[in-house]
């Protein structure tokens, strides 16, 4: 039997809380800052979306750098980059310079979060129970930071709010420094070695790295989980776009909508604690797909709940629980499928799929709503996502059958 990995240090769970909160801190502040400068809704939308631009193209490259030079080492660079850029925001009241700053800073924040995910996958060796605990603490970050950053903004505006963001990064730095560094892959991608010295040319993405990273999709477990990730992120894209608009149009207050958003975060955190048990229910890929399909149904039935707050709350709570269980399972399955020394690469590939879905789904949702109406767009997009789930289910079934064949042969 494979020995159970040693328990990851507490510092990595603290890093998860502050890494995910680090991203949410700046995500929450940029719309407030844009509004205070009198920018239009379209400009604010571009500022919000700009944070994902570089992550789509460079997540794989940064993941490869983590495998090559050490996860903690690369992650700290991006944490410090975001800390250094924090005080620049209040100095830029113009749209185009602010957009450029948001693109660069958003990439640094995304890569800091990717590094934390990679580090827990390496230290936990793909164990779903430990990854679930990491996800549980990370949800504390997404729950606390909007309240903390909002209070700082109300108290003194952009300067104290963004400087508090830099202080948040300092705490994340301490947590990462107390966590052990991961082993570095050798030339064969397996044997550990000492970290290589960094050269200027390493900054430039290399095509062979991207080819090797996408080649991981040839592993059935990676391919199916990447497809499930796209479907799962699509439901988040629905929530971040027309969900708020639809509820506001049905008479819900901002406070009520905020409670619905908090419900999914809290239940996601609680659900992640059960990932270890869910791993033992049977084939984890089927469990992930079933949970994702139910999540699609729960978000797309929104127009049929009649704007009744209790029903909306229950739907959000159930969806949050399912997503909380599914996320650590995805991380675990991928981590075990690619091995210890390709964790950065698979996280980079995963982040690419996440950012791609985050960029594609909201505009598609908007186009559908413009032509057929907001309520109808939930049904149309939900039907499309469910149709996309069918080939994923077939691939998952074949993958499970393929994995079972050697066992039967034995």
C-alpha positions in Angstrom: 0.0 0.0 0.0 1.1 3.6 -0.7 2.1 5.2 2.6 0.0 8.2 3.7 1.8 11.5 3.2 2.9 13.4 6.3 0.5 16.2 7.4 1.4 19.5 5.7 2.4 22.2 8.1 -0.2 24.7 9.5 1.6 27.5 7.7 0.4 26.2 4.3 -3.2 26.4 5.4 -2.7 30.0 6.6 -1.1 30.6 3.2 -4.2 29.3 1.5 -6.4 31.7 3.5 -4.2 34.7 2.7 -3.4 33.8 -0.9 -7.1 33.5 -2.0 -8.0 36.5 0.1 -5.1 38.4 -1.6 -6.8 38.1 -4.9 -10.3 38.9 -3.6 -8.9 42.0 -1.8 -7.9 43.7 -5.0 -10.9 42.3 -7.0 -13.3 44.0 -4.5 -11.5 47.3 -4.5 -11.1 48.0 -8.2 -14.9 48.6 -8.9 -15.0 51.0 -5.9 -12.0 52.8 -7.1 -13.3 53.1 -10.6 -16.7 54.4 -9.3 -14.9 57.0 -7.1 -13.1 58.3 -10.3 -16.4 58.6 -12.2 -15.7 55.9 -14.7 -18.5 54.3 -16.7 -19.8 50.8 -16.2 -18.0 49.6 -19.4 -14.7 51.0 -18.1 -15.1 49.3 -14.8 -16.0 46.0 -16.5 -12.8 46.3 -18.5 -10.8 46.9 -15.3 -12.4 43.9 -13.6 -11.8 41.6 -16.7 -8.3 42.9 -17.2 -6.9 41.0 -14.3 -7.4 37.7 -16.1 -5.8 38.7 -19.4 -2.2 37.7 -18.8 -3.2 34.6 -16.7 -4.8 33.0 -19.8 -1.5 33.1 -21.7 1.1 32.8 -19.0 -0.3 30.4 -16.4 1.3 27.5 -18.1 4.6 29.3 -18.3 4.6 30.3 -14.7 3.6 26.7 -13.7 6.6 25.3 -15.5 8.8 27.9 -13.8 7.5 26.6 -10.4 8.4 23.1 -11.4 11.8 24.2 -12.6 12.9 26.7 -9.9 10.8 25.9 -6.9 7.2 26.7 -6.1 7.7 28.8 -3.0 10.5 30.8 -4.7 8.4 31.7 -7.7 5.2 32.3 -5.6 7.0 34.8 -3.3 8.2 36.8 -6.4 4.6 37.4 -7.4 3.4 38.1 -3.9 6.1 40.8 -3.6 5.2 42.2 -7.0 1.6 42.7 -6.0 2.8 44.3 -2.7 5.0 46.7 -4.5 2.2 47.7 -6.9 -0.5 48.3 -4.2 0.5 51.9 -3.4 0.6 52.7 -7.2 -3.2 52.4 -7.5 -4.1 55.6 -5.7 -1.6 57.5 -7.8 -3.3 56.6 -11.1 -6.7 58.3 -11.5 -6.7 57.7 -15.3 -8.3 54.8 -17.1 -5.6 53.5 -19.5 -2.7 53.6 -17.0 -5.0 52.0 -14.4 -6.0 49.3 -16.8 -2.4 48.5 -17.6 -1.6 48.3 -13.8 -4.6 46.1 -13.3 -3.5 43.7 -16.0 0.0 43.3 -14.4 -1.2 43.3 -10.8 -4.0 40.8 -11.6 -1.5 38.4 -13.2 0.7 38.6 -10.1 -2.2 37.9 -7.8 -3.4 35.0 -10.0 0.1 33.5 -10.0 0.4 33.9 -6.2 -2.8 31.9 -5.8 -1.6 29.3 -8.3 1.6 28.9 -6.4 -0.2 28.2 -3.2 -2.4 25.6 -4.9 0.7 24.0 -6.3 2.5 23.9 -3.0 -0.3 22.2 -1.1 -0.6 19.6 -4.0 3.1 18.9 -3.6 3.2 18.8 0.2 0.0 16.8 0.5 1.0 14.5 -2.4 -2.5 14.8 -3.8 -4.3 13.6 -0.6 -7.9 14.9 -0.9 -8.3 15.3 2.9 -5.5 17.7 3.2 -6.4 19.6 0.0 -9.9 19.9 1.3 -8.7 21.5 4.5 -6.6 23.9 2.4 -9.7 24.8 0.5 -11.7 25.3 3.7 -9.2 27.9 5.0 -9.0 29.5 1.6 -12.8 30.2 1.7 -12.2 32.1 4.9 -10.1 34.5 2.8 -12.9 35.1 0.3 -15.4 35.6 3.1 -13.3 38.0 5.2 -11.6 40.2 2.6 -14.7 42.0 1.2 -15.7 43.0 4.7 -12.2 44.1 5.7 -11.4 45.9 2.5 -14.8 47.5 2.4 -14.4 48.8 6.0 -10.9 50.2 5.1 -12.4 52.0 2.0 -15.3 53.5 4.1 -12.8 54.7 6.7 -10.3 56.4 4.5 -10.7 55.7 0.8 -8.1 54.2 -1.6 -4.9 54.8 0.3 -5.6 52.9 3.5 -7.5 50.2 1.6 -4.7 49.5 -0.8 -2.0 49.7 1.9 -4.0 47.2 3.9 -3.8 45.0 0.8 0.0 45.3 0.9 0.0 44.4 4.6 -2.2 41.3 3.7 0.6 40.3 1.3 3.2 40.7 4.0 1.3 38.1 6.2 1.1 35.8 3.2 4.9 36.2 2.8 5.5 35.1 6.4 3.2 32.0 5.9 5.0 31.0 2.7 8.5 31.4 4.3 7.5 29.1 7.1 6.3 26.5 4.7 8.8 24.0 3.2 10.0 24.4 -0.4 9.0 21.6 -2.7 11.5 19.4 -4.4 12.6 20.4 -7.9 12.2 18.0 -10.9 15.3 16.8 -12.6 15.9 16.7 -16.4 13.8 13.5 -16.6 10.9 15.2 -14.8 11.1 12.8 -11.9 14.3 12.8 -9.8 14.6 15.7 -7.4 17.5 18.1 -7.8 18.8 21.5 -6.6 17.1 24.6 -7.9 18.6 26.0 -11.1 20.1 29.5 -11.3 17.6 31.9 -12.9 18.6 33.4 -16.2 17.0 36.4 -18.0 15.9 34.2 -20.9 13.8 32.1 -18.6 11.3 35.0 -18.4 10.4 34.3 -22.1 7.8 31.5 -22.6 9.0 28.5 -24.6 6.9 26.6 -27.0 8.2 23.1 -25.9 7.0 23.9 -22.3 3.5 24.6 -23.6 3.5 21.5 -25.8 4.6 19.3 -22.9 2.0 20.9 -20.6 -0.9 20.4 -23.1 0.3 16.8 -23.6 -0.8 16.2 -20.0 -4.3 16.2 -21.5 -3.5 12.8 -23.0 -3.8 11.4 -19.4 -7.5 10.5 -19.2 -7.9 11.7 -15.6 -6.4 15.1 -16.5 -8.5 15.5 -19.6 -11.8 14.7 -17.8 -11.0 16.9 -14.9 -10.1 19.8 -17.2 -13.5 19.5 -18.9 -15.2 19.4 -15.6 -13.3 22.5 -14.5 -14.5 24.4 -17.5 -18.2 23.4 -16.7 -17.8 24.3 -13.0 -16.2 27.7 -13.8 -19.0 28.4 -16.2 -21.5 28.3 -13.4 -19.4 30.9 -11.5 -19.4 33.0 -14.7 -23.2 32.9 -14.7 -23.3 34.0 -11.1 -20.8 36.9 -11.6 -22.7 38.2 -14.7 -26.5 38.0 -15.1 -27.3 36.4 -11.7 -27.0 39.8 -9.9 -28.8 41.7 -12.7 -31.7 39.2 -12.7 -32.1 39.3 -8.9 -31.9 43.0 -8.7 -34.6 43.2 -11.4 -36.8 41.0 -9.3 -36.7 43.3 -6.3 -33.9 41.9 -4.2 -31.8 44.3 -2.2 -28.0 44.5 -2.4 -27.9 43.2 1.2 -30.0 40.1 0.2 -27.8 39.4 -2.8 -24.7 39.8 -0.6 -26.1 37.1 1.8 -26.7 34.8 -1.2 -23.0 35.2 -2.3 -21.8 34.7 1.3 -23.9 31.5 1.5 -22.1 29.8 -1.3 -18.7 30.7 0.1 -19.5 29.4 3.6 -21.0 26.2 2.3 -18.1 25.7 -0.1 -15.7 25.9 2.8 -17.7 23.3 4.8 -18.2 21.1 1.7 -14.4 21.0 1.1 -13.9 19.3 4.5 -15.8 16.3 3.2 -13.6 15.8 0.1 -11.6 13.0 1.8 -14.8 11.1 2.5 -16.2 11.8 -1.0 -13.0 10.3 -2.4 -14.0 6.9 -0.9 -17.5 6.9 -2.4 -16.4 5.4 -5.6 -14.9 6.7 -8.8 -13.9 10.4 -7.9 -14.3 11.5 -11.6 -18.0 10.4 -11.6 -18.5 12.1 -8.3 -17.0 15.3 -9.6 -19.1 15.2 -12.8 -22.3 14.4 -10.9 -21.7 17.3 -8.5 -20.9 19.7 -11.4 -24.1 18.7 -13.3 -26.2 19.4 -10.2 -24.4 22.7 -9.8 -25.4 23.6 -13.4 -29.0 22.7 -12.7 -29.1 24.7 -9.4 -27.8 28.0 -10.9 -30.0 27.6 -14.1 -33.3 27.1 -12.2 -32.9 30.6 -10.8 -35.7 32.1 -13.0 -38.1 29.4 -11.7 -37.6 30.2 -8.0 -39.8 33.3 -8.3 -37.5 35.7 -6.6 -38.3 33.9 -3.3 -35.3 34.5 -1.0 -35.5 31.3 0.9 -35.5 29.2 -2.2 -32.7 31.2 -3.7 -30.7 30.8 -0.5 -31.2 27.0 -0.4 -30.1 26.7 -4.0 -27.0 28.7 -3.4 -26.2 26.7 -0.2 -26.6 23.4 -2.0 -24.5 24.6 -5.0 -21.8 25.9 -2.6 -21.7 22.5 -0.8 -21.3 20.6 -4.1 -18.6 22.9 -5.4 -16.8 22.7 -2.1 -16.7 18.9 -2.3 -15.7 18.9 -6.0 -12.8 21.3 -6.0 -10.4 19.3 -3.7 -11.4 16.2 -5.6 -10.3 17.8 -8.9 -7.0 19.0 -7.3 -6.4 15.5 -5.8 -7.1 13.5 -9.0 -4.9 15.8 -11.1 -2.1 15.8 -8.6 -2.0 12.0 -8.4 -2.3 11.6 -12.2 0.7 13.8 -13.1 3.1 13.0 -10.3 4.9 15.2 -7.8 7.2 17.0 -10.2 4.6 18.3 -12.6 2.3 20.0 -10.1 3.1 23.5 -11.4 2.4 22.5 -14.9 -1.0 21.0 -14.2 -2.0 23.9 -12.0 -1.0 26.2 -14.9 -3.1 24.2 -17.3 -6.0 24.3 -14.8 -5.7 28.1 -14.4 -5.7 28.5 -18.1 -9.0 26.7 -18.4 -10.4 28.6 -15.4 -9.5 32.0 -16.9 -10.7 31.0 -20.4 -14.1 30.1 -19.0 -14.2 33.3 -16.9 -13.6 35.4 -20.0 -15.9 33.5 -22.4 -19.0 32.8 -20.3 -20.1 36.3 -19.2 -20.0 37.8 -22.7 -21.9 34.8 -24.1 -24.4 35.1 -21.3 -24.8 38.8 -22.2 -25.4 38.2 -25.9 -28.0 35.5 -25.1 -29.8 37.8 -22.7 -29.8 40.7 -25.2 -31.5 38.5 -27.8 -33.9 36.3 -25.6 -34.1 38.0 -22.2 -32.3 37.6 -18.9 -34.5 34.8 -17.5 -34.4 32.8 -20.7 -30.6 33.1 -20.8 -30.3 30.9 -17.7 -32.3 28.1 -19.4 -30.4 28.4 -22.8 -26.9 28.4 -21.3 -27.9 25.7 -18.8 -29.1 23.5 -21.6 -25.9 24.0 -23.5 -23.7 23.2 -20.5 -25.7 20.1 -19.8 -25.3 19.0 -23.4 -21.5 19.5 -23.0 -21.7 17.3 -20.0 -22.8 14.3 -22.1 -19.4 13.7 -23.9 -17.6 14.4 -20.7 -19.7 11.6 -19.0 -18.8 9.2 -21.9 -15.1 10.0 -21.6 -15.3 9.6 -17.8 -16.9 6.2 -18.3 -14.3 5.0 -20.8 -11.5 6.3 -18.5 -12.9 4.4 -15.6 -13.2 1.2 -17.7 -9.7 1.6 -19.0 -8.3 2.0 -15.5 -10.2 -1.1 -14.4 -8.8 -3.3 -17.1 -5.3 -4.0 -15.6 -7.1 -4.9 -12.3 -9.3 -7.4 -14.1 -6.3 -8.8 -15.9 -4.5 -9.3 -12.6 
